[in-house]
């Protein structure tokens, strides 16, 4: 059997596809799902879902968060982070991120693009008594976060278009996104009120591949203005740009 484009053989593995459907659905919803929820969403019976869910739970890809509800575990995330490229990026970034946090008193995190979402792959909390931090594994649609907007802005045009086609959040926002991403590229960073939390200013800069210029990750700081702090968001953006440049050099040099 060939695929619709006639590019070669197209094989079917129904059991594998069923398991992937379950994982992809759990990754797309906010709440844990029952067997009935999964069956309804995927157009399958409870019996068809049951054995697959049992195997995925036993292998650690999903976890039972209530007697009858299931959610994704962090196993897929851990597997992805074990790839040499992602591991090298995080290892190169963490010393610079700790330096930023120690010198500024603000937390920071590193995010990469995953399909139409951003996912946090490293973070360093604020050393101060008061701060705001984003946990590792946190993911949101790209268009909703400072990190995501930074990643979109500095992608190649072709990669950006492919990504936006997979993003329901981009529907009806193309004009706004085009203007916003253009302004981010011109400024070299994101500096704007958070679209997810009141009182937070998103500051984000790209970590770019020195060889290709493509964006590898977004280095971000969720800024909270403390009454006794003199540092401005613009100052933190400059510090983040310096850190991102050093991270890029470390990644290039292996």
C-alpha positions as CSV (number, residue, x, y, z in Angstrom):
1,X,0.0,0.0,0.0
2,X,1.3,3.5,-0.9
3,X,0.5,6.8,0.7
4,X,-1.8,9.4,-0.9
5,X,1.2,11.3,-2.3
6,X,2.6,8.1,-3.9
7,X,5.9,8.6,-2.1
8,X,6.3,5.0,-1.0
9,X,4.9,2.2,1.1
10,X,2.5,3.1,3.9
11,X,2.2,0.5,6.7
12,X,-0.4,0.1,9.4
13,X,0.2,-1.0,13.0
14,X,-3.2,-0.7,14.6
15,X,-2.1,-1.5,18.2
16,X,0.7,1.0,18.0
17,X,-1.6,3.6,16.4
18,X,-4.1,3.1,19.2
19,X,-1.4,3.6,21.9
20,X,-0.1,6.7,20.1
21,X,-3.7,8.1,19.9
22,X,-4.1,7.7,23.6
23,X,-0.8,9.4,24.4
24,X,-1.5,12.3,22.0
25,X,-5.0,12.8,23.4
26,X,-3.8,12.8,27.0
27,X,-1.1,15.4,25.9
28,X,-3.8,17.7,24.4
29,X,-6.2,17.9,27.4
30,X,-5.8,19.7,30.7
31,X,-7.8,17.2,32.9
32,X,-7.1,13.5,33.6
33,X,-9.3,11.2,31.6
34,X,-11.4,8.1,32.4
35,X,-11.5,5.1,30.1
36,X,-14.9,6.4,28.9
37,X,-13.5,9.8,28.1
38,X,-10.7,8.2,26.1
39,X,-13.1,5.9,24.3
40,X,-15.4,8.7,23.4
41,X,-12.6,11.0,22.2
42,X,-11.0,8.4,20.1
43,X,-14.1,6.7,18.8
44,X,-13.3,3.4,20.5
45,X,-15.0,1.2,23.0
46,X,-14.0,1.0,26.6
47,X,-12.9,-2.5,26.1
48,X,-10.6,-1.5,23.2
49,X,-9.0,1.1,25.4
50,X,-8.6,-0.9,28.6
51,X,-5.7,-3.2,27.7
52,X,-3.8,-0.5,26.0
53,X,-4.1,1.9,29.0
54,X,-3.0,-1.0,31.3
55,X,0.2,-1.6,29.3
56,X,1.0,2.2,29.0
57,X,0.5,2.5,32.7
58,X,2.7,-0.5,33.4
59,X,5.5,0.9,31.2
60,X,5.3,4.3,32.9
61,X,4.0,6.4,30.0
62,X,0.8,7.3,31.7
63,X,-0.1,7.4,35.4
64,X,-3.3,6.8,37.4
65,X,-4.1,10.1,39.2
66,X,-7.4,8.9,40.6
67,X,-9.0,5.4,40.8
68,X,-10.5,5.8,37.4
69,X,-8.5,8.7,35.8
70,X,-5.3,8.7,33.9
71,X,-2.8,11.4,32.8
72,X,0.5,11.5,30.9
73,X,3.6,10.8,33.1
74,X,6.9,12.6,32.5
75,X,8.5,9.6,30.8
76,X,8.2,10.9,27.3
77,X,9.6,14.2,28.4
78,X,12.5,12.4,30.1
79,X,13.2,10.4,26.9
80,X,13.2,13.5,24.8
81,X,15.6,15.2,27.2
82,X,18.0,12.3,27.0
83,X,18.7,13.0,23.4
84,X,22.3,14.3,23.1
85,X,21.2,17.6,21.5
86,X,18.7,18.5,24.2
87,X,21.0,17.3,27.0
88,X,23.9,19.3,25.6
89,X,21.6,22.4,25.4
90,X,20.5,22.1,29.0
91,X,24.0,21.3,30.3
92,X,25.4,24.4,28.5
93,X,22.5,26.6,29.7
94,X,22.4,25.8,33.4
95,X,25.6,27.4,34.6
96,X,24.7,30.7,32.7
97,X,21.2,30.5,34.1
98,X,22.5,30.1,37.7
99,X,24.8,33.1,37.1
100,X,21.9,35.2,35.9
101,X,19.7,34.2,38.9
102,X,22.5,34.9,41.4
103,X,23.4,38.3,39.9
104,X,19.8,39.6,39.4
105,X,17.8,37.8,42.1
106,X,15.3,36.7,39.4
107,X,14.4,33.2,38.2
108,X,14.9,32.1,34.7
109,X,13.9,29.1,32.5
110,X,14.8,27.6,29.1
111,X,12.0,26.5,26.7
112,X,12.1,24.8,23.4
113,X,9.4,24.3,20.7
114,X,7.5,21.0,20.7
115,X,5.0,20.9,17.8
116,X,2.8,24.0,18.5
117,X,3.7,24.3,22.1
118,X,6.6,25.5,24.2
119,X,8.0,23.2,26.9
120,X,10.3,24.2,29.7
121,X,13.4,22.0,29.7
122,X,15.5,23.8,32.4
123,X,14.9,26.3,35.1
124,X,16.7,28.0,38.0
125,X,14.6,29.6,40.8
126,X,15.2,33.0,42.3
127,X,17.6,33.0,45.2
128,X,15.5,35.8,46.8
129,X,12.8,35.2,49.4
130,X,10.1,36.4,46.9
131,X,10.0,35.2,43.3
132,X,8.1,33.5,40.5
133,X,9.3,30.3,38.8
134,X,8.1,28.1,36.0
135,X,8.6,24.3,36.5
136,X,10.4,21.9,34.2
137,X,7.9,20.2,31.9
138,X,5.5,23.1,31.9
139,X,4.0,23.5,28.4
140,X,1.6,26.1,26.8
141,X,0.6,27.0,23.3
142,X,3.4,29.0,21.7
143,X,1.2,32.1,21.0
144,X,0.2,32.4,24.6
145,X,3.6,32.9,26.3
146,X,6.6,35.1,26.0
147,X,8.9,32.1,25.5
148,X,6.6,30.8,22.7
149,X,6.4,34.2,21.0
150,X,10.2,34.4,21.1
151,X,10.5,31.0,19.6
152,X,8.0,31.8,16.8
153,X,9.7,35.2,16.1
154,X,13.1,33.8,15.5
155,X,12.2,30.6,13.6
156,X,12.8,30.5,9.9
157,X,9.7,31.6,7.9
158,X,9.2,28.1,6.7
159,X,9.4,26.5,10.1
160,X,7.1,29.2,11.6
161,X,4.4,28.6,9.0
162,X,4.5,24.9,9.5
163,X,4.2,25.4,13.3
164,X,1.3,27.9,13.0
165,X,-0.6,25.5,10.8
166,X,-0.6,23.1,13.8
167,X,-1.7,25.8,16.3
168,X,-5.5,26.3,16.9
169,X,-4.6,29.3,19.0
170,X,-3.2,31.0,16.0
171,X,-6.5,30.9,14.1
172,X,-7.9,34.4,13.9
173,X,-4.7,35.9,15.3
174,X,-2.5,35.9,12.2
175,X,-2.6,39.7,11.8
176,X,-1.8,40.3,15.5
177,X,0.9,37.6,15.4
178,X,2.5,39.0,12.3
179,X,2.8,42.5,13.8
180,X,3.9,41.2,17.2
181,X,6.5,38.8,15.9
182,X,7.9,41.5,13.6
183,X,8.3,43.9,16.5
184,X,10.0,41.1,18.6
185,X,12.5,40.5,15.8
186,X,13.2,44.2,15.5
187,X,13.8,44.5,19.2
188,X,15.7,41.3,19.5
189,X,13.7,40.2,22.5
190,X,10.2,39.8,24.1
191,X,9.3,42.3,26.8
192,X,5.5,42.4,27.3
193,X,2.9,41.8,30.0
194,X,2.2,38.1,30.5
195,X,-1.0,36.7,28.8
196,X,-1.3,34.1,31.5
197,X,-0.6,35.8,34.8
198,X,-1.4,39.3,36.0
199,X,1.5,41.3,37.4
200,X,4.2,39.4,35.5
201,X,6.2,40.8,32.6
202,X,7.5,38.2,30.2
203,X,11.1,38.8,29.2
204,X,12.5,36.4,26.6
205,X,15.5,36.2,24.3
206,X,16.5,33.6,21.6
207,X,19.3,31.2,21.9
208,X,20.4,30.8,18.3
209,X,22.4,28.2,16.5
210,X,25.6,30.1,15.5
211,X,25.9,28.0,12.3
212,X,22.4,28.4,10.9
213,X,20.9,31.3,12.8
214,X,17.8,29.2,13.6
215,X,16.4,29.4,17.1
216,X,17.4,26.6,19.5
217,X,15.5,27.8,22.6
218,X,14.1,30.8,24.4
219,X,15.8,32.0,27.6
220,X,13.2,33.7,29.7
221,X,12.7,35.6,33.0
222,X,9.2,36.1,34.5
223,X,9.7,39.5,35.9
224,X,8.0,40.7,39.1
225,X,8.7,44.3,40.2
226,X,9.8,44.4,43.8
227,X,9.4,47.7,45.6
228,X,13.0,47.8,46.8
229,X,14.6,46.6,43.5
230,X,16.2,49.1,41.1
231,X,16.7,46.8,38.1
232,X,14.4,47.5,35.1
233,X,13.0,44.9,32.7
234,X,15.1,46.4,30.0
235,X,18.2,45.7,32.1
236,X,17.2,42.1,32.6
237,X,16.6,41.7,28.8
238,X,20.2,42.9,28.2
239,X,21.5,40.4,30.7
240,X,19.5,37.6,29.2
241,X,20.9,38.4,25.7
242,X,24.4,38.2,27.0
243,X,23.7,34.9,28.7
244,X,22.0,33.5,25.6
245,X,25.1,34.4,23.5
246,X,27.4,32.6,25.9
247,X,25.0,29.5,25.9
248,X,25.1,29.4,22.1
249,X,28.9,29.4,22.0
250,X,29.0,26.6,24.6
251,X,26.5,24.5,22.5
252,X,28.6,25.1,19.3
253,X,31.8,24.1,21.0
254,X,30.2,21.0,22.5
